[in-house]
Amino acid sequence: MTYLEFEKPLAEIEGKAEELRALARKNEEMDVEKEAKALDKKADTMLRDLYKDLSAWRKCQVARHPERPHCRDYIDQLFTEYTPLAGDRNFADDHAVMGGLARLNDRPVMVIGHEKGHDTTSRIERNFGMARPEGYRKAVRLMDMAARFGLPVVALIDTPGAYPGKGAEERGQSEAIARSTEKCLQIGVPLISVIIGEGGSGGAVAFATGDRVAMLEHSVYSVISPEGCASILWKDAEKMREAAEALRLTAQDLKKLGVIDRIIKEPMGGAQRDASAAITSVGAEIELMLGELDGLKPADLIAARRKKFLDIGTKGLAA
């Protein structure tokens, strides 16, 4: 288990419990289970206290946890008959974006998502989930295919933002993001978007302009990272805690503001503590959201989706 900075006291207690059990495994005559269980109970209480009321900055840390389940994990557990589709038919295949045909409880769907990777090699290959233009053009191609065959689209968002490199800009990064966002608004099939970790800027909006937008309890969604915001506003990246609060980037804030539709509860201590349970919860919510959209005509889906996003930020203006 990798512990976050604010979880260090918890790490000490859980570490002591594991040390006791390790000693008992080496010496069968030792009986330490009573002491270990007492430490377990203390750790459980501390975990609940730590996660009872997380600050915005701590939620950012949890959303970025290296052991949090990523798109690949969701696809492996929730979907069957997954057939990956690659390339934008123009330049290259972007490994930061993965997607393809699959079945969700025997329902044919198109699944698209950002993949960050789990270790150094895969993170470099996936560019830490930061997509280049070809990634967004691949997504547009897959959404077009889904619309052609009447397949719902499930988008799993987990990115710090689109890749800002020179090559990406030369190949039309902003145009590719805009085209992907536009395509989300145009397709006449249900589009379900779930932010499973970080939802960073336009790189996230390009997949998150859906009929239903959900967030995991400790995920974040914002126009810029707290560090980037602090560097611009305060000229000091260390002001990221203040920036995180000001950005209103938590699922709870965004639900109140009407930016997202629902919050998906995570296991105590975050999705990284019980990835399978977190993934199961997301799968159940996706099925519920798809059920809400069953039977709607393409024109009605498109009209309602456009209205949904045009209405964001208008609450209370009439008064």
N, C-alpha and C positions, 0 to 999 in steps of 0.2 A: 504494500500500500504506500502510495506517495501522499505525504501530508502537506497541506497548504500552510502558509505562515501562521494563520490564526488557529490552526489545529495542533500546534506544537504541544500544548499541555495534554491534549488527548493522545498524541503519539507516545508520550512518556508512560501514561497509564496502560495503554494497550501493549506497549513494548514490554512493560514489567510482567504483565499477565502471560505474554508469550514466552518470556525468559523462564518463568516458573514452570510452565508446561514443558519447555525444552529440557530443563533439568530433570523433571520427572521422567521424561522419555529415556534419558540416559541412566537414571537410577530408579529402577522399578519399585524400590522400597519407600521412596519418597511419596507422600500424599499431600499434594499442594492444591488439589481441586477446589477446596473450600476458599482458600486465599485467592485463587485465580478467578473464581466466580464473583467474589466480592469486588475485585478489580474490574471485572466485566460490567458489573452493575454500575459501578462508579463511572466507567467510561460511557455507558449508555446514557446515563443522566447528563454527563458533560456534553455528549454529542447532541442531545435534544436541546440543551441550553444554548449551544453554539449556533444551531440552525433555526432556533425559534424565531429570531428576528434579524436576519442577515442584512447588513448595510448594502447599498448599491455596489460599492467597490468589492466587498466580499463575494457578492453574487457574480461579479466579473471574474474573480479568481476561480470560483467553482465552475463557471461556464467554460473556462479555459483548461480545466483539469486534464492532465495528459492521459488519465485512465478513463475519462468519460467516454461512453460509447459513441462511435462515429457512424457515418452513413453506411459503410461496409457492414458493420455489426447489425444495423437495422435490417438491411437487405438480407443478410444471412439468416436472421431469426424469423422475420415476419413474412418474407416473400418466398414463393416456390417458383420453379421453372424460370428463374431469372436468366435472361439472355442479354448480356451487355452489348451495347451498340457504341461504336467508337468513331471519332473524327468529325470534322465540320465540312468535309468534302471541299475544302478550299486550301487549308494550310497545314494543319496537324491535328493530332488528338491530344487534348488537354487532360492530364490525369488528375487535376484538381476537381474536375467535374466528372461524375460517373452516372450512368443511367442506362436504361434498357427496358425491355418488355418483361413482365412478371405477372404472377397471380398473388392476390391478397385474399386468403380464404376462398380460393377458386374464382375470385373476381379478376378478370384480366385488367391490368393497369399498365401505365407507363410511369416508372419511378425515376426521378432525377435528384441528384444531391451533390453537395460539396463533400469531399473526403480529405481529411487532414493527414491521415496516416498515424501509426502507433509507435514507430521507432524511428531512429535517425534516418535510416535508408528510405523507408516509406514516406517519411515527412518531406524529405528532399524531393523524392519522385513526385509527390502530390503537391509540391510547392506550398506546404502548410495550409492547404485549402484555399489559396488565393488564385482565383481563376484568371486566365488570360482571355483575350477576345475569342479565340477558337473554342474555349469552354462554353461561353455564352452562345456562340453560333451553333455548337453541338446541341445545346439545350433547345434552341429555336427549332432545329431540325427534328428533334424528338417530339416536341410539342406539336409540330405540324403533322407528324406521323400519327400521333395520338388522336388528333382532331379528325384526320382522314378515316381512321378506323373506329371512331367513336369510343375511345378508351379514356377513362378518367386519368388525370395526372396527379401523382403524389410527389411533392417536392420537399426534400429534407435539407434545411439550411444550417450550415455551420461554417462560417468564414469570417475572418477578421476584416475582410474587404477584398475587392478586386485587386489584382496585382498591379502596382503602379510603375513597373519597370519601363525602360526606354523602348524596348521592342514591342511591348504590349501597347504603348501609346502610339507607336508608329503604325501598328496594325489596326488601329481604330477601337481602342478599349471603350471609350465613352459611347461610341455609336453602337457597339455590340451589346452593351448593357441596356441602352435605350431600346434596341430592337427586341431584346429578350423581355423587357418589361412590357413593351407594346404587344408582343405575342401573347403574354399572359392575359392581357385584356381582350384579345381577339378570339381566342379559341372557344368553340362552342361545346366544350365538354367540361365536366366538373374539375376544378383545380383546388387541391388541398395542399396548403403549405404549413410545415411544422418547423419551428426554430428549435433545434435540438441542442445547440450550444451557443455559439456567437452568431449574431446577425449584424454584420458590419456594413453599413452604408449602402450605396447602390449595388454593390456586389451581392447583397442579400435581397434587396428589393426586386432584383431581376428574376428571382424565383418566388418571392413572397407576395406577389400581387394576385392572390387567390380568392376564390369564393369564400373559403374559410381559412383563417390564419390562427394557428395555435402556437403556444410556447410552452416548453417545459418550465417547471416552477422556478428553477434557478438559472435559466438561460437569459441572455441579454440581447437587445435589439436597439441599435442607435445609428445616428447619422455619421458618427465618428467615434473612434476609440477614446476612452477617458484620457489616456496619455496624450493623444493628438490634440484633443480639445484643450487640455491644460497648457500644452506648448504654445497654442495659438492665443488663448485668452490671458494666461498668466505668465507666458514666456518661461514656464517652469513645469516640466513633465512630472515633478514630484507632487504637484497639486491634483493628481489624478483622482484622489478620494473626493475632493470637492467637485471635480468635473463630473464624476460618476453620479453624484447626487443631483447635480444641475441638469444632466442630460435626460433624466426620467427614463432610464433604459431598462428597468426591470419589468418582468411580465405583469406584476401587480399594477405598476404605474400605467403601462400601456393598455391594460384591460380597462382601467378607469377612463383613459383618454379615448377609448374606442378604436385604437389602432389594431388591436387583435381581438379575436372572438372568444377564445377560451384558454385557460391555463391547465396544463396537465401536471398532476401531482407527481413528485419524485419520491423515491425511497428516502427514509431518514438518512441524512448525511450526503445526499446528492446521488445522481444517477451512477456515479463511479463506484458506489458502495454495493450496488446490486443492479448491474447492467441489464440482466435478463428481465428483472421486474420492471425496470424503467421502459425497456423496449416493448414489453407486453402491454403496458399502459398506453404507450403511444399508438400501438397497433389497434387497440380497442377504440381509442378516440378517433382515429382515421376512419375506421369502419362506421362509427356513428355519424361523422361528418359527411361521408359519402352517402349514407342512408338518407340524410336530410336533403340531398340534392337529386336523389333518384327521381326519374320521371320528368324532370324539368326540360323544357325545349331549349335548344341552343340559343335562340334569340333572347329568351328570358334569362338564361344564365349570364349572357354577355351584358345585358342591360342592368341586371342586379349587381354584377361585379363592378361595372363602371360607376354606378351610383354609390356603391359602398365606399370606393376610394375617393370619389369627388366630395363625399359628405364628411370625410375625416377632417376634424378641426373646426367644424361648423356648429358643434353643440353649444347651445346657449347664445348664439349670435342673434337669433331672432328676438330674444328678449332684450 
